[in-house]
Amino acid sequence: MLETTLCYIFKDEKVLMLYRNKKEKDVHEGKWNGLGGKVEANETTLECVIREVLEESGLKIIEPSLIGACFYPNFNGLEEMMYVYVAKQYKGKISECDEGELHWMMKNEIMNLNVWESDRLFLPYVLNEDYFVAQFQYDEFDFIGGECKVVTPLILEKFIESKKRTV
């Protein structure tokens, strides 16, 4: 199973978003995302999200919080677990990103952006800082459906464990 991270950095009523428009053959081209990427071998999801945010933005996030997990049984032909983090503290200044343009967006504008259909379902939970779990069905890149629900931190952990056991 492919494991990935996604982080939304909050500053006042704004969220740092990445408009994907620079990378060759990017499946996310033209979409807005948080920051993140693939978990490397022998790396925890926490280590991954800190590394990815630093690589993509130049910011060193401090104490990011895992608030959600999204399971994709078939996205681009792969089974994927995406760990969703939020961060409210960071050090450094935003640098150039080779994957796209970084923008601070008002929280109330996020839902108007061109995001993946599944993101549209879980972003309200992120913006409210609710713990959540989700499962989304795609046929390659075509959204079929899915569900997202608020949970406790313990249920979030159990959801992650249950999906890892099926691999």
Long-range contacts (C-beta under 8 A, 24 or more apart in sequence): 1-78, 1-79, 1-80, 1-81, 1-163, 1-164, 1-167, 2-38, 2-78, 2-79, 2-80, 2-81, 3-38, 3-39, 3-45, 3-48, 3-80, 3-81, 3-82, 3-83, 4-36, 4-37, 4-38, 4-39, 4-80, 4-81, 4-82, 4-83, 5-36, 5-37, 5-39, 5-45, 5-48, 5-49, 5-52, 5-82, 5-83, 5-84, 5-85, 6-33, 6-34, 6-35, 6-36, 6-49, 6-82, 6-83, 6-84, 6-85, 7-34, 7-35, 7-36, 7-49, 7-52, 7-53, 7-61, 7-64, 7-84, 7-85, 7-86, 7-87, 8-34, 8-84, 8-85, 8-86, 8-87, 8-126, 9-34, 9-35, 9-53, 9-57, 9-59, 9-61, 9-86, 9-87, 9-88, 9-90, 10-86, 10-87, 10-88, 10-107, 11-88, 11-104, 13-106, 13-107, 13-108, 14-104, 14-105, 14-106, 14-107, 15-104, 15-105, 15-107, 15-110, 15-127, 16-57, 16-59, 16-94, 16-102, 16-103, 16-104, 16-105, 17-102, 17-103, 17-104, 17-105, 17-110, 17-113, 18-56, 18-97, 18-99, 18-100, 18-101, 18-102, 18-103, 19-100, 19-101, 19-102, 19-103, 20-99, 20-100, 21-100, 21-101, 22-97, 22-98, 22-99, 22-100, 22-101, 23-98, 23-99, 23-100, 26-99, 27-76, 27-141, 28-116, 30-114, 31-114, 31-115, 31-116, 32-105, 32-110, 32-113, 32-114, 32-115, 33-115, 33-116, 33-119, 34-84, 34-126, 36-82, 36-85, 45-83, 49-83, 49-85, 53-87, 53-90, 56-97, 56-99, 56-102, 57-94, 57-95, 57-97, 57-102, 58-92, 58-93, 58-94, 58-95, 59-90, 59-91, 59-92, 59-93, 59-94, 60-90, 60-91, 60-92, 61-87, 61-89, 61-90, 62-87, 62-89, 62-90, 62-91, 63-87, 63-89, 66-156, 67-125, 67-126, 67-129, 67-130, 67-131, 67-132, 67-156, 68-122, 68-125, 68-126, 68-131, 68-132, 68-133, 68-134, 68-156, 69-132, 69-133, 69-134, 69-156, 69-159, 69-160, 69-163, 70-118, 70-122, 70-133, 70-134, 70-135, 70-136, 70-148, 71-133, 71-134, 71-135, 71-136, 71-159, 71-163, 72-118, 72-135, 72-136, 72-137, 72-138, 73-135, 73-137, 74-137, 74-138, 74-139, 74-140, 75-136, 75-138, 75-140, 75-141, 76-138, 76-140, 76-141, 77-140, 79-167, 81-160, 81-163, 81-164, 83-160, 84-122, 84-126, 84-132, 86-126, 86-129, 116-143, 117-143, 118-143, 118-146, 121-146, 121-147, 121-148, 122-148, 125-150, 131-155, 131-156, 132-156, 133-159
